[in-house]
Amino acid sequence: MSGSAPLLGAIADDVTGAADLCSTLVREGMRTVLTIGVVRDLDLPAVDALVVALKSRTAPVAEAVGDASEALAWLRDLGAKQFFFKYCSTFDSTPEGNIGPVGDALLEAVGADITVVCPAYPTNSRTVYQGHLFVGDRLLSESSMARHPLTPMTDPDIARFIGNQTSRSVGLVPYGIVRDGPEAIERRLEELRRAGISYAVTDALEDAHLRAIGAACANLVLVTGASGVALGLPENFRRRSLLPERANRVDLPPLEGPPVVVVGSCSAATQEQVRRMAAHYPAIKVNVLDVYRGQGDVESLAASAIAHLAEGPVLVYTTAPPDEVADVQERVGVDRANSLIESALGELTRRLVASGARRLVLAGGETSAAIVRALGIRTLAVGREIAPGVPWMMSLGDPPLAVALKSGNFGGPDFFLQALEMAQ
């Protein structure tokens, strides 16, 4: 790899979360590149932050730990000075993992005694108070995440939840301390470290709190959290004269070619986004049961989508309401249903790109990961935001593709329409 060593090396447990983190870092003035997994043979430009996207959020624990450990070893080889483990702001995981086990492995590998646990992301209505995670004005357990098909989040107590995933001790940096600023937070972290606490769950209600937490993490080798806490990390490098001031806006070169929106997420936010786009543009629904029965073959679905490309944007989706998702999972099985969705949408998108599509909006973490792998995308340069946490990116390969990777819960009701307008 050419260029200078990255200041920050980050590991994200899914590809849309990685894009979200990249967006935050670029906004704060760091030259940022995203890789799909470990990419040892690529000649990357000089970067300030390198973010490795894994597909480990719902993977078996041993696999998730192995992938994260490999990514960390690569980032250490590249000379990164600090490491960041990024997970979702709704703390998506199961009682067994993978946040705790991966955190344990990373702490051990870097020889650190303590790290913060900070899923707060106020810009997207995720806050933490007294260690409890809120989505808007509701506890996590009272939000739509309680019915998530893969990682139902029924316990909002983050300290208790991660405590079930690790044998290490968990403590709290409460709101009263966070409110008092970086020095107070640092003192609390030192108190917890001396008491043998490895994970410090931090309250945060607004961006100013996240910046204070980030500042207090200047000397931590490993930081963990959602993208929000990364707001405060770039300034630490500036204070050490390692990162200059830079313009926040990063424009990628324009690309011609029809835009395509491909959606696998079934979140409530994405369902409304799909409904609004389908009211304006051709929309093709991929019925998972039909694919399972061999009645909805990818070739005919692709032909239908390709036929619309000359007319403008096309929407391809598997999005469905919770009862329909539950019915499919009961008939087919959760793992098989997910595999069918990822395979079908990956192949559909590959065929659309082969037919000339060059601007892609992908929604859903598992879906996005499957599609970028199906397209052979390994590295992306990060540009300006469409909405908080969702930047336009440019694949560094042939053909170059403009890609937006959206987490299911992100974006307003007209997100897809907004993204298409920016793609013009």
N, C-alpha and C positions, 0 to 999 in steps of 0.2 A: 504494500500500500504506500502510495506517495503522499506528500503533504505532511503537515505537522500532526503530532499525536492529538487525539481529541482530549479536551479538558474533562468532559463528562461522558461516561459510557453508561448507557441505559439498556435495560432489559424489560420488555413489555410482554405480558402474557397473552396478548392477542394483537392482531394487526391494526384494528381500528383504534385500540388504546394507544398503540405506538404512534399512529398518525396524530392523535390528540396531543400526546406529549410533544411531538415534533412541532406542532402548531404553537404551543406555549413557548417553547424554546426559541423559535424563530421570531415570535412577537417580542421576546425579550432581548433580541439582538444576537443570537448565536447562529452561526452557519451550521445547518443541521442536515444530516443524511440519514435515511432509514434503510435498513437492510432486512430482507426476508430471511430470517435465520442467520447463521454464521456464514459469511461469504469471504473466505480467506484469500481467494485468488483475484479479487477485483482491485483495479487501480483507481482508488477514490481520490477526489480532490481534497485539498486542505479543509478540515472541518473543525468546529468547536465542540460539537456534540454528535455522537454516533448512537443511534437507537436501533437495537436489534429486536425485531418483531418475532415472537414465537407463537406457537399454537398450543399453548399449555394450560389454558385456564381450566378446561375440563378433562385434560389428559390424565391417565393414571399417574399417581403420585411419583413413582420412581422415574417415569418418563419425563415429567415436568421438571423434577430436580436435575435429572441428567442434562436436559436441554439448557436449563438456566446455568448450570455449572460450566457447560461448554462455552456458552456465550460470555460468561464472566471471564473465563480463561483467555478467550480471544481479545476481549477488551483490555485485559491486563497486559497482554502481549503487545498491544498497540500503544500502551503507555498512558491510558486514561488515569486521571488524578482522583476522580471521585466516581462512585457508581450509584445508579438509581434503579430500583426495582419498581416498575409501574404496574399497578392493577386497577381495576375499575372503581369508580367513585361510589358505586353501590356495593363494593366489597364482594363481588360475585365469586362464590366458592361453595364448596360442600363442607360438611362437618369435618371431613378428613383432610381437606386441603383445596387448593394447592398453595395458598398464600403462606401459611405457617411453615410447611416443609421446605418450600423454596427459600423463604427468609432465613430459616435455620442453616441451610446449606451455604447461602451467600455469606452470612455472618461468619461462619466457621472458615470459609475459604479466604476471606480478607483479614481474618484475625481480629474482628471488631467485637467489643463488649456489648454495644447498645446501638439501636437504630430507632427512628421514629416510625409510627404507623399513622398515616394521615390521608384517609380517603376523601376528606372534604374538598368540595369543588363548588363554591358559592355561585359562580357564574352559571352553572347548570343546576342550581338549587339543591346541592348536596352540602349539608353542614353537619358538624359534630359538636354536640354539647353534653358535657359530663360523660363523655365516652360513648354516647348514643348517636347513631347516624340517622339523620332526617333527610327525606326527599320532599322538598317544599316544606309545608307545615305539618307533614305527617311523618311518624316514625317509619323507618325502612320496612318494618314488618307490616305496616298498614298501607304500603304503596303497592303498585302493580308488580314490584319485584318479588313479593310474597308468592306470586303465582308463576314465576319464571319457569319455563319447561325444563331447563337444565340445572339451574342453580337457584332454587326458591330460597329467598332470604327472609326467614321468619324470626330472626333474633337481631334486634337493632343494637345490642350491647357489643361494641366492637372488641373490647377487652375480653369479654367472656367468649366471644365467637372465635377469635384467634387463639385464645387460651386453650380451646379444645383441639387446636391443630398443632400445638407445639408443647414440648415439655419445659420450655424456657418460661421464665416469669414475665408477667405483663403488668405494666403500671400506667398511670394517667398523668398527663400534663393538662390540668383543668383550665377552664376559661379564664379564671381570675389571674392565673400566671401568664397565659398566652397574651392576655390584654395588656400586661405590663411590659411586653416587648422582648427583644432578643436576649438581653442579659438575664432577665428573669427565667426565660425558657432554658438557657444554657445552665443556669444554676440548678434548675429542677432536673435536667437530664443528668447532671453530675451526681445529684442526690440519688437518683434512680440507679445509675450505674454502680455506685458504691453499695447500694442495697442488693445488688445482684440481678437487677431488672434488665432484660434484654430488649423488650419491646415497649416503647413509650407511646401510647395512644394519645394523640394531641387534639384538643378541641380547636375548632376554627369556625367562625361565623361569617367572615368577610375576607376579601383579598388581602387587606392589611394584615390580618392574622397570619395568612399563609406566607406573606413576605417576611414577617417576623420569625416564623418557624424556619423558613429557608435560611435566613441570616444566622439563626442559632445552630444550623446544621453545617456551618462552614468547615468545621473540623471533623465531622463524621465521615468515615470512609464510605459507608453505605447509608443511603436514604431510601425509604419505601413510602409509597403513597399513590394517590391519583395524580393527574397532571397538575392540579392546582398548586401543590406545595413546590413544584418546580419553578414557580414564579420568582421565588426568592433566591434561587441558586446562581443564576448568571452574575448577579451583582457581587457575590462573594469572589468570583474570579476577577471582576473588574477592580475590586478593592486591592487585590494582589497584583494588579497591572498585568494580568494574563489575558484579559479580554478587553479590547477597545470598544468605544462607543460606536454603534453602527445604526444606520437607518433600519427601522423595523420592517418596512415594506420590501418584499422580495417578489419580483415579477418573473415568471417563467416564460419562455418563448411561446407564442401562440401556435396552436395546431389546428389544421383543417381536418374535416371528417365529421360524420354525424355522431351526435352524442347518444349514449345508451345508459339507462338506469337499470341496475340489476339488484334485486332486493330479496334477501332471505330472512331478515329479521321479522319477528312477529310481535314486537313491542307495540304498546298502545300508540306511542308517538309515530312509529313508522306506518301503522295501519292508516292513520289519518293522512300522512304524507302521500301514501300510495293512492288513497281515494282521491285526493286533490289533483295529483298528476294524471290519473286515469280519466279524469273529467276533461282533460285538454289534449291528450296524446294517445296514440295506439298503445294498448296494454295487453300483454299476454300473460295469463296466469299458468304457472306450471303446477298441475295437480299431482301431489306426491303419490296418492293412491293409484292414479292412472299410470304413472311411471313405474310403480311397483308391479302393477298387473300387466305391464307391457302394452298398455293401451294409449300411452302418451309418449311416443318416442321422441327423443331429442332432435332427430333429423327433421321431422315435420314441424316441430316447434321452432327450430332455428330457421327453417325456410319461411315460416310465417313472419318471424321477426325481421329477417333480412329483407323481405318484400316491402317492409315499411321504412327501411333506412333512407331511401331516396326522398321520402316525404318529410323527414325530420326526426326528432327524438323518438325513441321507443322505450317503453317500460316492460321489463320482464320480472316477474315476481312469484314468490311462493307464499307471501304474507297471508296469514289467516287469523281469525279470532281464536281465543283460547280453547273454546269447545271443539272447534275443528282440529286444532293442533293435538288436543288430548285424544280425539278419536283416531287420528292417524297413528299416534304413538302407541295406542292400545292395539291397533290392528297389525302394525308393522314392527313395533319396538322402537325405543328411543334412538339407539345407536344406528339401526338400519335406516330409520327415517332421516336422520341427519346425514348419513352417508349418501343416500339417494339425492337429497337436496343439493349437497355440495357438488356431487358428481355431475348432476344435470345442469346446474347453473354454471359450473366451470366450463363444461363442454359447450354450452350455448354461447357463453361469452367468447370463448376461443373462436367459434365460428363467426360471430359478429365482427370480431377484430379482423379475421381473415377476409371478411367482406368489406372492410374499409372503415369500421368504427375506430376512432382514435381518441375519443373523450368518454371516459367511463366514470359513472357515479355508482359506487358499490355500498350497500347498506347491510350491516350485520357482521359481527366479528368473525364467526365461523365461515360465513359465506365469503367475506372479503378475502380471508386467508386462502380458502380453496381456489378462488378465482385467480388471485395473483400467482399462485403456484401453477395453475393450469396454463397461464399465459407465459410462464417462465420468467416473470419479473423477479429480480433479485435485489435491486437497489433503486431508490427513488430520491430525487432532490425535492426539497420542501419549499413551497411558495406561500402565497397569501391565503388568508382564511376565507371560506365561504360563510361559516358560522363558527361560534366558539367551539374549538376542538376538532374542526374539520377543515383542513387545508387542501388546496389544490396541490398536487405533486406531479413530477415528471419522471417517468421511468427512464433509467440510464441504460438503454439497450436498443435493439432494432426489432420492430419499429418503435420509435418513441411514442409513449402514450401519456395523455393527461389523465390522472386518476385522482378521485376523491374517495376516501374510505370513511364511512360514517358509522359510528356506534348506533345501535338500534334506538336508544332513548334520546339521541342528540338531535338538535335542529327544531325549528318551528314547524307549524303545519304546512307551510309552503316551501320547505327546504329544497325539495327536488326542483321545483320551478325556479327558485332563486339560484340554485347551482347551474341550471341550464342557461339562465340569463347571463351569469358570469362567464360561461363557457363560450359565449358568442364572440 
